Amino acid sequence: MRKNFGVKPWMFPLPVMIIGTYDEAGNANAMNAAWGGICEANRVMLCLDAEHKTTKNIRNTGAFTISFADAEHVLAADYVGLVSGSSTADKMARAGFHAVKSEFVNAPVIEELPVSLECRLVKVNEDGNIIGEIVNVGADDRVVGMDGLIDTAKVDTISYDPVHNTYRRLGETVGNAFRDGAELG
């Protein structure tokens, strides 16, 4: 037996993406967004309302960063989604976030969040979605494993649960992609 819920935006897990931008005065801004993701091997898509300060900043600077929220910074990540940078000038400071300019694009990297995608605006599509090209993935040394790659367990990424409006910690490894299913062939 299955229960039907009708039309709901219930895809999960949804990464908690903190979108970093600079405004027209060069001030760093951050916004929490869950609707977006990879849309090609080197591109991301963000579904942001045109009226968000972040959207306007991206259009003006042609760049943005996506940092992945972690369990340690859940309060700060939620805060930057609740408060608009248009009305709260010290939003980043109140969240406890510190920004440094990306080496690759005109956008801030949030020091407290260990992994960021640094992106150049490619276009805003016909639906108003932002398409960006990933020009660099940066990771703090504390989340780099012995193999020299990002150890996602060390990142302690959180996801948004749209069913219950909660944040959830991602769990353990349960299989190997592009390998385990070969047993069935």
C-alpha positions in Angstrom: 0.0 0.0 0.0 1.2 3.5 -0.8 0.0 6.9 0.4 -0.5 9.7 -2.1 0.4 13.2 -1.2 -0.4 15.1 -4.4 1.9 17.7 -5.8 4.7 18.6 -3.4 8.3 19.9 -4.0 9.6 16.8 -2.1 12.9 15.8 -3.7 15.5 14.7 -1.2 18.1 15.0 -0.1 18.5 18.7 -1.1 21.9 20.2 -0.3 21.8 23.3 1.9 23.7 25.7 -0.4 24.9 29.0 0.9 25.2 31.3 -2.1 27.9 34.0 -1.7 27.9 37.2 -3.7 29.2 40.8 -3.6 26.8 43.7 -3.8 27.3 46.9 -5.7 29.4 48.3 -2.8 31.6 45.2 -2.6 30.0 43.9 0.6 29.8 40.2 0.9 26.3 38.6 1.1 25.1 35.1 1.7 21.8 33.4 1.1 20.5 29.9 2.0 19.1 28.1 -1.0 17.9 24.5 -1.5 16.5 24.5 -5.0 19.4 24.0 -7.4 22.1 21.6 -8.3 24.3 20.2 -11.0 22.9 20.5 -14.5 25.9 19.5 -16.5 29.4 18.2 -15.7 30.7 21.8 -15.1 27.5 23.7 -14.6 25.1 24.4 -11.8 21.6 25.8 -11.8 20.0 27.9 -9.1 16.3 28.5 -8.8 16.2 31.9 -7.1 13.5 34.6 -7.1 14.4 37.6 -9.3 13.8 39.9 -6.4 16.4 38.4 -4.1 19.4 40.6 -3.4 21.6 37.6 -4.3 20.0 37.3 -7.7 20.6 41.0 -8.4 24.2 40.6 -7.1 24.8 37.7 -9.5 23.5 39.6 -12.4 25.7 42.6 -11.5 28.9 40.8 -10.8 28.6 37.8 -13.1 29.8 35.5 -10.3 28.8 33.6 -7.2 30.0 30.9 -4.9 28.1 27.9 -3.5 29.3 26.7 -0.1 27.8 23.6 1.4 26.4 24.1 4.9 27.6 21.7 7.6 26.1 20.6 10.9 28.5 22.8 12.9 27.0 25.9 11.2 23.3 25.0 10.9 22.2 28.1 12.9 24.2 30.5 10.7 23.0 28.7 7.5 19.4 29.0 8.5 19.8 32.6 9.6 21.2 33.7 6.2 18.0 32.2 4.7 15.7 34.0 7.0 17.1 37.5 6.8 17.5 39.6 3.6 20.8 41.3 2.9 18.6 44.2 1.6 17.4 45.0 5.1 20.2 43.6 7.3 23.5 45.1 6.3 25.5 43.1 8.9 23.9 39.8 8.0 27.2 38.0 7.5 28.6 39.3 10.8 25.5 38.3 12.7 25.7 34.8 11.2 29.4 34.6 12.2 30.5 34.2 8.7 33.8 35.6 7.3 34.5 36.0 3.6 37.6 36.1 1.5 37.6 36.9 -2.2 37.7 33.9 -4.5 40.9 33.7 -6.5 38.9 32.7 -9.5 35.7 34.8 -9.6 34.4 38.0 -8.2 32.5 36.4 -5.3 33.2 35.7 -1.6 34.3 32.3 -0.2 32.9 31.8 3.3 35.8 30.7 5.5 33.7 28.7 8.0 32.2 26.4 5.4 34.8 23.9 4.2 33.8 23.3 0.6 32.8 25.8 -2.1 32.1 25.9 -5.8 33.3 29.1 -7.4 31.1 29.9 -10.4 30.9 32.3 -13.3 27.4 33.4 -14.5 26.7 31.8 -17.9 23.1 32.9 -18.3 19.7 33.4 -16.8 17.5 31.0 -18.7 13.9 31.6 -19.9 12.5 30.5 -16.6 14.7 32.9 -14.6 17.0 30.2 -13.3 20.7 31.1 -12.9 23.1 28.9 -14.8 26.7 29.1 -13.7 30.0 27.5 -14.8 32.1 25.9 -12.1 35.6 27.3 -12.5 37.0 25.9 -9.2 36.1 23.7 -6.3 37.9 24.7 -3.2 38.2 22.8 0.0 39.7 23.6 3.4 42.6 21.2 4.3 40.7 19.9 7.3 38.3 18.0 4.9 40.8 16.6 2.5 41.4 12.9 3.0 44.6 10.8 2.8 43.9 10.3 -0.9 44.1 14.0 -1.6 40.4 14.3 -2.3 37.5 15.8 -0.3 36.4 13.4 2.4 32.6 14.0 2.5 32.4 12.5 6.0 34.7 15.2 7.3 32.6 17.9 5.7 29.5 16.8 7.7 27.2 18.2 5.1 23.6 18.8 6.0 20.6 18.5 3.7 17.2 20.2 3.7 14.2 17.9 4.4 11.3 19.6 2.6 8.7 17.1 4.0 9.3 18.2 7.6 11.2 21.5 7.1 14.2 20.3 8.9 17.9 20.0 8.3 19.4 16.5 8.4 23.0 15.2 8.6 24.0 13.0 5.8 24.8 9.4 6.7 27.2 6.6 6.2 28.5 5.0 2.9 26.2 2.1 1.9 27.7 1.2 -1.5 30.1 2.0 -4.3 28.7 3.9 -7.3 29.4 2.5 -10.8 30.7 -0.7 -9.3 28.4 -2.6 -6.9 25.6 -3.0 -9.4 27.9 -4.9 -11.7 27.3 -8.0 -9.5 23.8 -8.2 -11.0 25.0 -8.3 -14.6 
